[in-house]
C-alpha cells in the first residue's frame, strides 16, 4: 500500500505505524537498523536533522522502499510554493 509523506513528521508517522503493525518496539527496530533507540524516537517524532542514511536503514529494517513521484494537485513552478 502506498502512503504519502510530505514532511519529516509525516515520514515519522509512517515509520511508526509500520513498526507497530510489524509488532516491533523502537528498541527492536533500532537493533535491526543498526542505530540507537533514541534515534528511532527522534525520527518517529519528525526530527528534521535526520540523515537520509538513517531513514534508509529504517526502511530496510521494515522492508519498505522509497518511491518518488510527481505531487498530486496543481503543478508548481517554485519549490517555495510547496511549503
N, C-alpha and C positions, 0 to 999 in steps of 0.2 A: 504494500500500500504506500503510495506516495504521500509525503507530508511537506508542507511549505514552511520554511523558516526564513524570515526577513530581518531578524535581529539576533544578537547574542542571546537574549532572553528566550526567544522562541526556539533557538537551537538547543539551549539548555533544557527547556521543557521537553523537547523531542527526545533528547538523550535520556532524561529522567523517566519519561513514560515507557520507553523501550526497555530500560534497565528493570523497571518494576514488572513489566509484562514478562520478562525473562526470569523473574524471581531472584534477582541479584541484589545484594546490598552494595552501597557505594564502595565499601572495602573490598568486596569480591571483584567488582568491576575494575577498581584501581589495580588490583593484583593482575588481572587478565591483561590490562592495558599497559602495565609497567610504570605506574605512577602512584603517587600518594593519594589517599582518600580525600585529603583536603583539596587537592586539585579537582577531583571529580565534583566535589561540593561547589567549588567556585564556578566551574563550567556550567553545572546544572542551574545555578542561580544567575547566569548571564554575565559572568566576569568578562569584560571586553578586552582584557590584556592576554587572552588565551592564545597560545601558539597554534597554528594550523596543525603542526605535527601532533599535538595533544588531542585535537579533535579527531584526526585520522586514526590515532591509536585507539580511541574510544569506539569509533566506527568499526574498526577491525575486530575489536573485542565483542562488539554487539552484532557483528555480521551485517553491517549497514554499508551503504555506499552513497557517495555524493553525486547528485545529478544537477547540472547547471542548465537552466532553461530560460527562455525569454519570459519576462514578467507578464502576467496576465493583466488585462486592462489597457488603459491608454499608453501609447508609447511616449517616452520622454526623451528629450534631447540632451539634458544635462543631468549628471549624477546627483547634483544638489536637489533636483526636483523629486527624487525618490524618497528622500528623508524629510 
